[in-house]
Amino acid sequence: MAMLKIWIPMLALAGLTGFVLIEGRADPSAAAAVQRVAARPVATLSAAGPVVAELFTSQGCSSCPPADAVAARLARDPAILVISRPVTYWDRLGWKDSLGREENTRLQRQYGDRAFDGANIYTPQLVVDGQAQAVGSQEARVRALIASAATARRNAGLSVTLAAGNAGTRTVRLDGPRGQNAELVLVALAAGRTISIGSGENGGRQVHYTNVVLAERALGRWSGGAHSVTITPDMLRQTGADRHAVLVRQGPGGAVIGSAVI
């Protein structure tokens, strides 16, 4: 029999009830039912690029489709970079996630260990700039976290710019305070994928996923000051990818302090 774990998030401090964690999935209580929030801009694009909202989701999680829909709405705002990261730990329920990646599961665990003091991981979890998290279907809470992250970006003194070069190259230029210890990661994304799920908790449903991760590669490190990285056309050749993003991140599971969309 699976062990039930009680997870009481910081949201409870704002008067929201907690959630029961069942094998890693957040099951919202009646008091935290679907929120109807207008899809309005909540962040101003900073010099450090769009705020990164990473949704850890799964085709095998019946609580996830509402969060996938929230991700699609958030992605309409150019000041928000939504990245869907399907995980693998629900595959045992009778449906193997066709978009799931072990790397996504590993990153979520790293966030849990490093950013959230060893907290349990669950789906749907939305992580904002690697520093704050919420249940992905709680749109009002998610938007509030994104607005706070956008303010922090504007105050950080980091700029991330993208320029086109010769022969289809792109140059990412960073400039900011010294003493950084950050890595640059190139992420290949599929802007949209609609999946017909054959069995499991979502069996018989079609679910749309936004900006799904297909591949990632390291671009080097940045310690501060002025720095540039050239991205060649070969680096952008990934089957199924129709957009790319560069993340400036303080190591795996660390804060995302800058970003750019290619």
N, C-alpha and C positions, 0 to 999 in steps of 0.2 A: 504493500500500500504506500502511495506517495505521501511524503510528509508535507503538511500544510505549514506555511510560514507566514507570520504576520509582518507586513512591511508598513510602517507608518512614515510617510515621506514628510519633508519639510512643509509640504502643502498644507498639512494639518494645522500649522501655525496660522494659516490664513483662514481657518474656519472650515476647511474641507475635511471630509472624513478620510480614513485610511483605506487601504486595499488589502485583500487577501492574496498572497502569492501562492499560486498553485503550480508547482514545478516550473517556476520562472515566468508565469504569465500573469499580468495584472488584470484582475477581474473587477471593474468599477462597481461600486455600490450604487443603490438607487439614488442616493443623495448626490452622486456625481455622474448623473446620466448625461446623455449627449447634449453638448452645449451648442447653441445656435449663435454663432458669432459672425458678424459681417466680415467678409474677406477684404479688409481695408489695409492699406500700408501701415506698418507699425514701426518701421525703422528707416533712418536716413542713411544712404550709402556713405560710408566713411572712406577716408584715403587708404585704409587698410583692406578695403574690399568688402564684399557682402558677408554678413553673419552666416556661419555654417550651422545648419540644423540637420543632424544625422538621425535618421529614424531606423531603429533596429526593429525589424518586422519579420513576419513569417507567413507563408502560405498555409501553414498548418495551425495557425492561431486564430480562433474565431473572434477574438477581441481586436484583431489588427485592422480589418478593413475600414472602420471609421477613422483610424489614425492615418491610413494610407490616403484617405480622402482629404484629411486635413493637410497632409504633405503636399497634395496637388494644389490646394488653395494657396498655401504659403509660397509655393514656387512661382506664382504669378507676380510676386513682388521682387523687383531686381535687386533690392537691398538684402535679400535672403537667398542663400545657396542651399537648397534642399538636396540631401544625399540619402537615398534609400539603401540600407545595408541589411538585406535578408540574411538571417542566421540559420543555423543548421540543427539546433537542439530540439526542434519539434518534429524532425523527420521521422522519429520513431512512432509517431501517432498514425501512420498509415499513408502518408503522402510525403514524398521527398521534394523539398522546395527546389524548383527548377532554377531559381536565381540565387539560392543560398551559397555562401562562401564561408569556409572555415576561417578565413582572414577576418571576416566581419564578426564572427563569434569571438575570436581572439581579441579584437579591438574592444568589443563591448566588455569583456572581462577585465581588460586593462583599464578601461574607464572606471569600472566598479572598484577595482583595487586601488587605483591611484587618485582619481578625482572624487570618488564618493566613499572613501574610507572603508573599503571592503564590502560595500553593500551588495545584496543579491542582484543579479541581472534578471531582466524580465522583458516580455514583449506585450504591447508596443511601448518601447522606451525611446524618447526623443532627447538627444543630447545637444545642447546649444553651446557652440564654440568650445566643446570639450570641458566645460566648467560647471554647467548646470543641467538638470534633467527633470523631466516630467513625463507623465503618461501621455503618449502621443495623441490620444483622442481628446485631451483637455485643451481645446484650442485657445481659450482665453488665457490660461496659465502659460502655455507655450509662447503666445504672442507677447506676454509681459516679459518673459525671460529674454526673448529676442530683442525687445526694445532696450532692456538693461544692457545686454551685450553690445548693442550698437553704440550706446553711450560710452562704454568702456573702450571700444575700438577707437572712437574719436579722440579719447583722452590719452591714448597710448603713444602717440607720436610716431607711428609706423605708417609708411606709405608703400603700397604695392601697385605697380603700373605694368601694363602690357603693351608692347609695341611690335608691329609687324616688321620683319626684316627681309632680306633678299632670299630668293628661292624658296619661299613659303615658310621661312623660319619665324619663330616668335621669340621675343626677349622679355623675360620677367625681370623687372627691376625692383629691388627692395632698398629702403633707406629708413633707418630708425636708430634708436638708442643702442649704444654698445653694451657688451656684456650679455648678449643673448646666447642661448644654446638651443637653437631651433633646427628642425629638419624641413626640407622642402619635398613635397610629395605630389606627383602628377597622377591624377585620378581620371580614368576613362569611364564615361557614363553613357547609358542609354536613356535618352530624354523621357521615353515612355515605353512601358511594356504592359500589355494586357494579357493575363494568364487565365486560361480555363482550368480550374482545379478539379481533378477527377475524383478525389476521395479525401478522407480525413475530415477535420472539423469544418472546413469550408468546401467540402465536396459539392459539386454542381454549381459553384459560383464562378463568376468572372470578376477578377480584381485587377485594378489598374495600379501600376507602380511608377513613381516619378523619379527620374535621375538615379537609375539603378547602377551601382558600382559593377563594372565588368573587369577592371584590372587596375593595379596601382604600381608605381615605380618610384624609387628614390631619385631625387635630383641633387642631392648634396645637402650641406649644412650651411647655416648662417649664424654668425656670431655678433652681428650688429654692423652699423655703418652702411655705406653704399655697397651694393652687391647686385650682380646680374647673372641670370642663367638663360642660356639659349636652348630653345626647344625646336628640334628639327622635325620635318614632316614625317620621317620614319617613326619618331616617338609617338606620333598621333595616329598611327595605323593600328587600330584595334578592331577586330571584327565585331560589328554591332554597335560600336560607339559612334555617336553623333555630336558629342560635346565632351570637353575636357575641363578640368579645374586644377588649379595649383593651390595646395594648402601649405601654410606656414605653421608648423606645429611643434610644440615643445616636447617632442618625443612621443612614442606610442602611448596612448592614454593620457597625454598631456593637453594643455590648453591649445586651442587653435587661435593664433593671434593675427593671422592675415590670410587672404585668399584672393584668387582671381579666376574668372571664368573665361575659357578660350572658345 
